[in-house]
């Protein structure tokens, strides 16, 4: 369960409506162990966000690690391994070959001098 983010006061939260299947809501209530299923859902969502950010940071490289690059077209949404900038599906991009032999997505302006 997510523990890094302090739970703000309820007055600092925004109300969001989400539709859940009745069975899912009941399972969440069971799993919450008395803390409330909404808190459980917030924790799950924070864990997801933190994991995505960690994965993105893990895939970051420095400019010195790029040995070569080739032009490409993104086939799915990507993030530039140098800048973190979003690269949308079907946009031009580079594939950068790193010193460790990995190919990483690079935005078209990330290698500009």
C-alpha distance (Angstrom), angle and dihedral (degrees) to the residues before:
residue distance angle dihedral
X1 . . .
X2 3.77 . .
X3 3.80 114.5 .
X4 3.83 106.8 159.8
X5 3.80 97.2 85.5
X6 3.77 119.7 69.1
X7 3.76 112.0 -129.0
X8 3.83 106.5 -113.1
X9 3.76 122.0 -139.7
X10 3.78 112.7 -83.1
X11 3.82 89.1 -112.8
X12 3.84 88.9 62.3
X13 3.81 93.0 55.4
X14 3.78 126.9 87.9
X15 3.77 120.5 -128.4
X16 3.81 112.3 -116.0
X17 3.76 126.2 -179.5
X18 3.80 119.6 -142.2
X19 3.76 127.9 173.6
X20 3.81 115.5 -134.1
X21 3.75 130.4 -179.3
X22 3.81 110.6 -105.0
X23 3.83 91.3 -119.8
X24 3.81 91.7 51.5
X25 3.80 91.8 49.6
X26 3.81 90.8 50.7
X27 3.83 91.7 48.9
X28 3.80 90.1 49.9
X29 3.79 90.5 51.3
X30 3.82 89.3 51.6
X31 3.80 92.8 48.0
X32 3.79 94.5 46.4
X33 3.79 91.8 74.8
X34 3.78 93.5 -143.9
X35 3.82 96.4 -49.0
X36 3.80 92.4 103.7
X37 3.76 127.3 -100.0
X38 3.81 93.5 -108.9
X39 3.81 90.3 61.3
X40 3.80 88.5 47.9
X41 3.81 90.9 52.1
X42 3.84 91.0 48.8
X43 3.80 89.6 50.9
X44 3.80 92.3 49.6
X45 3.81 90.9 49.0
X46 3.82 92.6 48.6
X47 3.81 89.9 49.4
X48 3.80 89.6 52.3
X49 3.82 92.5 49.4
X50 3.82 92.5 46.6
X51 3.81 92.2 47.9
X52 3.81 91.7 50.0
X53 3.81 91.0 49.9
X54 3.80 91.6 47.4
X55 3.79 90.9 49.6
X56 3.80 91.0 48.4
X57 3.82 91.9 49.3
X58 3.80 90.9 46.3
X59 3.80 89.1 56.5
X60 3.82 92.8 51.8
X61 3.80 118.8 110.8
X62 3.80 135.6 -175.7
X63 3.78 123.5 -111.8
X64 3.82 89.4 -112.6
X65 3.82 89.3 62.2
X66 3.83 92.9 61.4
X67 3.82 110.2 96.3
X68 3.81 99.0 172.7
X69 3.78 140.9 -11.0
X70 3.78 136.7 -150.7
X71 3.79 129.7 -166.2
X72 3.77 117.5 -106.5
X73 3.79 143.8 160.9
X74 3.80 116.8 -117.3
X75 3.79 111.2 -115.9
X76 3.80 92.1 -166.9
X77 3.79 137.3 9.5
X78 3.80 110.4 -66.5
X79 3.80 140.1 172.2
X80 3.78 123.2 -127.7
X81 3.82 109.7 -108.2
X82 3.82 90.4 -143.2
X83 3.79 103.6 43.5
X84 3.80 106.2 13.6
X85 3.81 87.7 -125.0
X86 3.79 115.5 152.9
X87 3.79 118.5 -105.2
X88 3.80 112.0 -162.9
X89 3.77 125.2 -143.3
X90 3.83 112.1 -84.9
X91 3.83 93.4 17.3
X92 3.82 120.6 126.2
X93 3.79 113.7 -100.9
X94 3.78 141.6 153.4
X95 3.76 128.8 -110.1
X96 3.78 108.6 -141.8
X97 3.80 122.0 -153.2
X98 3.80 108.7 -143.5
X99 3.79 128.7 -149.1
X100 3.80 87.3 -105.7
X101 3.81 91.4 56.7
X102 3.81 97.2 -106.1
X103 3.79 123.6 134.4
X104 3.81 112.8 -134.5
X105 3.82 132.2 -176.5
X106 3.80 115.6 -107.4
X107 3.79 128.9 -173.4
X108 3.80 115.7 -121.4
X109 3.80 93.6 -110.6
X110 3.82 97.5 42.6
X111 3.82 94.3 88.9
X112 3.82 95.9 46.3
X113 3.80 112.8 125.9
